[in-house]
Amino acid sequence: MTLDGPAARTVDRFQAPHAAPGVPARPAVLRLAIIDAAGPDARVAHVGARHDRVGHRMDRMGLIVAEPDNATMIARMPETDTIVGGIFALSLRHGLAALMPRLHTRVRAG
């Protein structure tokens, strides 16, 4: 990647107690995600974990996304068309494992 001719660089400043401060430079990298997607007009409940960005991405795609806590998810389940579960949600969301039988019943019922 270039910036008006010369190669663009990224500078990272760091300081740690065990080392002298540094300012290393490395080639710049541009990460770009372009999605041309259309989703259904559906209400999605995203059951994610702390650092999960799936709900944000679905919202950016134009879906109607809620990221409810466990109690709200169960209370509003009849209003939800789709439930998306994050890969770490069962291990990081307290009480979610106990709700799985109710979620399974909802999924089987359509």
C-alpha contacts under 8 A as a table, 3 or more apart, distances in Angstrom:
res1	aa1	res2	aa2	distance
1	M	7	A	5.90
1	M	8	A	5.93
1	M	27	P	7.89
1	M	28	A	6.74
1	M	29	V	7.14
1	M	30	L	7.83
2	T	5	G	5.64
2	T	6	P	5.48
2	T	7	A	4.19
2	T	8	A	4.92
3	L	6	P	5.73
3	L	7	A	6.02
3	L	8	A	5.21
7	A	27	P	7.13
7	A	28	A	7.91
8	A	27	P	6.17
8	A	28	A	5.38
9	R	25	A	6.09
9	R	26	R	5.42
9	R	27	P	4.51
9	R	28	A	4.50
10	T	25	A	5.50
10	T	26	R	5.38
10	T	27	P	6.02
10	T	28	A	4.86
10	T	29	V	7.89
11	V	23	V	6.37
11	V	24	P	5.86
11	V	25	A	4.46
11	V	26	R	6.64
12	D	23	V	5.63
12	D	24	P	5.78
12	D	25	A	6.51
13	R	21	P	7.56
13	R	22	G	5.88
13	R	23	V	4.55
13	R	24	P	6.90
14	F	21	P	5.78
14	F	22	G	5.45
14	F	23	V	6.52
15	Q	19	A	7.05
15	Q	20	A	6.66
15	Q	21	P	4.43
15	Q	22	G	6.53
16	A	19	A	5.46
16	A	20	A	7.05
16	A	21	P	6.85
17	P	20	A	7.77
37	A	61	M	6.64
38	A	61	M	6.99
38	A	62	G	7.69
39	G	42	A	7.94
39	G	61	M	7.26
39	G	62	G	7.22
39	G	63	L	6.43
40	P	63	L	7.28
41	D	63	L	6.74
41	D	64	I	7.45
42	A	63	L	6.74
42	A	64	I	6.42
42	A	80	T	7.83
42	A	81	D	5.75
42	A	82	T	7.12
43	R	63	L	7.16
43	R	64	I	5.04
43	R	65	V	6.13
43	R	66	A	7.70
43	R	79	E	7.56
43	R	80	T	5.26
43	R	81	D	5.19
43	R	82	T	6.37
44	V	63	L	7.24
44	V	64	I	6.01
44	V	65	V	4.81
44	V	66	A	6.25
44	V	80	T	6.02
44	V	81	D	6.04
44	V	82	T	4.74
44	V	83	I	5.73
44	V	84	V	7.09
45	A	65	V	5.89
45	A	66	A	4.96
45	A	67	E	5.79
45	A	68	P	6.89
45	A	73	M	7.25
45	A	80	T	6.48
45	A	82	T	6.24
45	A	83	I	4.80
45	A	84	V	6.19
46	H	54	V	7.73
46	H	55	G	5.82
46	H	65	V	6.76
46	H	66	A	6.16
46	H	67	E	5.00
46	H	68	P	7.31
46	H	83	I	5.97
46	H	84	V	4.81
46	H	85	G	6.08
46	H	86	G	7.51
47	V	67	E	6.23
47	V	68	P	7.14
47	V	83	I	7.25
47	V	84	V	5.98
47	V	85	G	4.71
47	V	86	G	5.88
47	V	89	A	6.55
48	G	52	D	5.80
48	G	54	V	7.64
48	G	55	G	7.66
48	G	67	E	7.46
48	G	85	G	6.06
48	G	86	G	4.55
48	G	87	I	7.65
48	G	88	F	7.23
48	G	89	A	5.19
49	A	52	D	5.44
49	A	86	G	6.58
49	A	88	F	6.01
49	A	89	A	4.84
49	A	92	L	6.08
49	A	93	R	6.53
50	R	92	L	7.70
52	D	55	G	7.44
52	D	86	G	7.30
53	R	56	H	5.24
53	R	57	R	6.29
54	V	57	R	5.10
54	V	58	M	6.18
54	V	86	G	7.77
55	G	58	M	5.15
55	G	59	D	6.13
55	G	65	V	6.53
55	G	66	A	7.72
55	G	67	E	7.01
56	H	59	D	5.09
56	H	60	R	6.22
57	R	60	R	5.00
57	R	61	M	6.31
58	M	61	M	4.99
58	M	62	G	6.65
58	M	63	L	5.68
58	M	64	I	7.98
58	M	65	V	6.95
59	D	62	G	5.19
59	D	63	L	5.10
59	D	64	I	6.35
59	D	65	V	5.83
60	R	63	L	7.36
68	P	71	A	7.83
68	P	72	T	5.62
68	P	73	M	5.39
69	D	72	T	5.47
69	D	73	M	6.09
70	N	73	M	5.13
70	N	74	I	6.38
70	N	95	G	7.45
70	N	96	L	6.56
71	A	74	I	5.35
71	A	75	A	6.20
72	T	75	A	5.00
72	T	76	R	5.96
73	M	76	R	5.33
73	M	77	M	5.73
74	I	77	M	5.15
75	A	78	P	7.75
76	R	79	E	5.39
76	R	80	T	6.66
77	M	80	T	5.18
77	M	106	R	7.92
78	P	81	D	7.86
80	T	83	I	7.20
85	G	89	A	6.72
86	G	89	A	5.17
87	I	90	L	7.49
88	F	91	S	5.56
88	F	92	L	6.07
89	A	92	L	5.19
89	A	93	R	5.40
89	A	96	L	7.60
90	L	93	R	5.82
90	L	94	H	7.80
90	L	96	L	5.91
90	L	97	A	5.77
91	S	94	H	7.59
93	R	96	L	5.75
94	H	97	A	7.70
95	G	98	A	5.53
95	G	99	L	6.92
96	L	99	L	5.17
96	L	100	M	6.66
97	A	100	M	5.35
98	A	101	P	7.20
99	L	102	R	5.51
99	L	103	L	6.41
100	M	103	L	4.92
100	M	104	H	5.97
101	P	104	H	5.05
101	P	105	T	6.18
102	R	105	T	5.08
102	R	106	R	6.26
103	L	106	R	5.05
103	L	107	V	6.18
104	H	107	V	5.08
104	H	108	R	6.10
105	T	108	R	5.21
105	T	109	A	6.15
106	R	109	A	5.14
106	R	110	G	6.38
107	V	110	G	5.18
